[in-house]
């Protein structure tokens, strides 16, 4: 089959790689001048900066396999020398680097009773942990999707644990609040902690783009080819790009849902239902250079919304080697509420406003933040909301591949880099299987 994959992010590249290995003629079309999508890295003033996906986890099994397959396994390493993470509370950083469920008992930011309630809520998932998959939220009990994560957490854990752990975690890693997330996200995450007992942070030498670059080098990728429309036809699928139309036997649309919604001109009812109900958070990454001796040794800081309505999280990239010996890159992420109001402003205005907030939160950084870079993310991460998780599950059962068009991406119930890799593999397998069945 002749197949087009639209989007050279990690989901699209994984799908393209698996399809090519299955014997298909695959062409990847990418609107940007580089691969990676939200798994991209850049260099500014000599500092390497991961501008989207910022870390990997030791539980990213399919990602690790793909890294090995690309021959770059020696670039995978654990961030074991970067200090610990923490949660900001009342201008103080309370150590919190949960690598397993029982680690919550060591978090001093909550009273002991609150920590015990949190642990018990995690352990309640225990009997069902093998029925849930954090990297594929379609798996498991649908009743878990009927309540939002904030309501669920306040009912079971109380306000402090909700604000300083649950909501803060979601805002640090998704930028929006827990009220937008299905409670199944919490349950699936708890199952991951219980089944694997690990939440160790990892990265790639050469930064995150090492993996998508390695994949792209083995594929036929056309850069700076913005696609304007995807149209299902009587025979095949037409892709409109650069003023022309090319026909393919099948098309994998591996873009954010918001982009896919504008591309599909003749979506099936199932495709329209998923895309019209999909939502994503926005954010911005503000990168600064700070003196190494002031940066402190930490992997990352969660900043609860109670503490700041602007900054959602901070990471120190010294442990990735992003340093000139005297300074290191210091990365600040924004809550979606702040990003929504700041994204239209100039880079300078954003960097100044965010630096002022960081200095308010951490006075020790006063006058030490040297601006490097702003990356705007209009479509940062999907929202796995109440109702949407079930809608996507139904789509995987009926609707995926309608009209020769296959949707692909983390918004299809596949969180984070590991989920995106798995989604690419799932789409490739199902497309190849559908082709084999049609032949027979």
Buried (B, 14 or more C-beta within 10 A) or exposed (E): BBBBBBBBBBBBBBBBBBBBEBEBEBBBBBBBEBBBBBBBBBEBBEBBBBBBBBBBBBBBBBBBEBBEBBEBEEBBBBBEEBBEBBBBBEEEBBBBBBBBBBBBBEBBBBEEEBBEBBBEBBBEBEEBBEEBBBBBBBBBEEEBBBBBBBBBBBEBBBEBBBBBBBBBBBBBBBBBBBBBBBBBBBBBBBBBBBBBEEBBBBBBEBBBBBBBBBBBEBBEBEBEBEBEBBBBEEEBBBBBBEEEEBBBBBBBBBBBBBBBBEBBEBBBEBBBBBBEBBBBBBBBBBBBBBEBEBBBEBBBBBBBBBBBEBBBBBBBBBBBBBBEEEBBBBBBBBBBBBBBEBBEBEBEEBBBBBBEBBBBBBEEBEEBBBBBBBBBBBBBBBBBBBEBBBBBBBBBEEBBBBBBBBBBBBBBBBBBBBBBBBBBBBBBBBBBEBBEEEEE
